Amino acid sequence: MTENETQARQNFLPGWRTTILTLVLLPLMVSLGFWQLDRAEEKRHIQKAVEGQQSRPPLRLEQVDAFELSQLHYRKVRISGRWQPEVFLLDNQVQNAKVGYHVISLFKLDNGSFVLVNRGWMPMNPDRNQLPEIPMIADGEATGDIYVNEDLIKDAPIYAESGWPRRVQRLHLPGLSRELGMSILPLVIRLQQDSPGALQVQWSPINMLPEKHEAYAIQWFAMSVALIVFYLFLGFRKDNR
């Protein structure tokens, strides 16, 4: 070891507290950066899968028995039948920074089966005790996307209030079937914007774009570099000699 290297080692005295803090924070921030990159890649896979589903021709809902539920997620579908008077309001749904409801209507298909249709978002009345008036819909055809996930088919309570429209805190189909006293299909149709009966519709398969995750990753890596620079600065500053 040269004399300059020896002198540098003697001058580098960051302190044990600073060293421990750096050893704890640095791996954490780096791991968070790579986690955000993994999330970005995961979101890209979801986007690609949804785009593939959306590019396929629409199904008639009577055809879904030929498919596994996992194959139907975000598949375009046409339904034909009659809208029923039973309407659920899924509580605490935020859109454009405003709180409201997703309007879930019961639909009877031409073959006699029942399915729940998410017509979209409506704002909450300033007086929470006053429920919104749900616009009527003419019977006939509607188009939308099939939405399925494990939470929907979970057999759990929905915490429904009384009266119609009926406000609920959860969307679990077994619980809703018991609430209605009838069997309903194990999926939900999300109406497309141009479909009759659609309200404010902003469906998104992901809650954050991959680019946003990448931006967060860059921030974590930048903070990691800043931490190293700060650690070196504290170690070599003159009052530590």
Secondary structure as the mmCIF struct_conf table of DSSP 4:
data_model
#
loop_
_struct_conf.conf_type_id
_struct_conf.id
_struct_conf.beg_label_comp_id
_struct_conf.beg_label_asym_id
_struct_conf.beg_label_seq_id
_struct_conf.end_label_comp_id
_struct_conf.end_label_asym_id
_struct_conf.end_label_seq_id
HELX_RH_AL_P HELX_RH_AL_P1 GLU A 3 ASN A 11
HELX_RH_AL_P HELX_RH_AL_P2 TRP A 16 GLN A 54
TURN_TY1_P TURN_TY1_P1 SER A 55 SER A 55
BEND BEND1 ARG A 56 ARG A 56
HELX_LH_PP_P HELX_LH_PP_P1 PRO A 57 PRO A 58
STRN STRN1 LEU A 59 ARG A 60
HELX_RH_3T_P HELX_RH_3T_P1 LEU A 61 ALA A 66
BEND BEND2 PHE A 67 PHE A 67
HELX_RH_3T_P HELX_RH_3T_P2 LEU A 69 GLN A 71
TURN_TY1_P TURN_TY1_P2 LEU A 72 TYR A 74
STRN STRN2 LYS A 76 GLN A 95
TURN_TY1_P TURN_TY1_P3 ASN A 96 ALA A 97
STRN STRN3 LYS A 98 LEU A 109
TURN_TY1_P TURN_TY1_P4 ASP A 110 ASN A 111
BEND BEND3 GLY A 112 GLY A 112
STRN STRN4 PHE A 114 PRO A 123
HELX_LH_PP_P HELX_LH_PP_P2 MET A 124 ASN A 125
BEND BEND4 PRO A 126 ASP A 127
TURN_TY1_P TURN_TY1_P5 ARG A 128 ASN A 129
BEND BEND5 GLN A 130 GLN A 130
HELX_LH_PP_P HELX_LH_PP_P3 LEU A 131 MET A 136
BEND BEND6 ASP A 139 ASP A 139
STRN STRN5 GLY A 140 TYR A 147
TURN_TY1_P TURN_TY1_P6 GLU A 150 ILE A 153
BEND BEND7 SER A 162 PRO A 165
STRN STRN6 ARG A 166 VAL A 168
BEND BEND8 GLN A 169 GLN A 169
HELX_RH_AL_P HELX_RH_AL_P3 LEU A 173 LEU A 180
TURN_TY1_P TURN_TY1_P7 GLY A 181 GLY A 181
BEND BEND9 MET A 182 MET A 182
BEND BEND10 PRO A 186 LEU A 187
STRN STRN7 VAL A 188 LEU A 191
TURN_TY1_P TURN_TY1_P8 GLN A 193 ASP A 194
BEND BEND11 SER A 195 SER A 195
TURN_TY1_P TURN_TY1_P9 PRO A 196 GLY A 197
STRN STRN8 GLN A 200 GLN A 200
BEND BEND12 PRO A 205 PRO A 205
BEND BEND13 ASN A 207 MET A 208
HELX_RH_AL_P HELX_RH_AL_P4 PRO A 210 PHE A 236
BEND BEND14 ARG A 237 ARG A 237
HELX_RH_3T_P HELX_RH_3T_P3 LYS A 238 ASN A 240
#
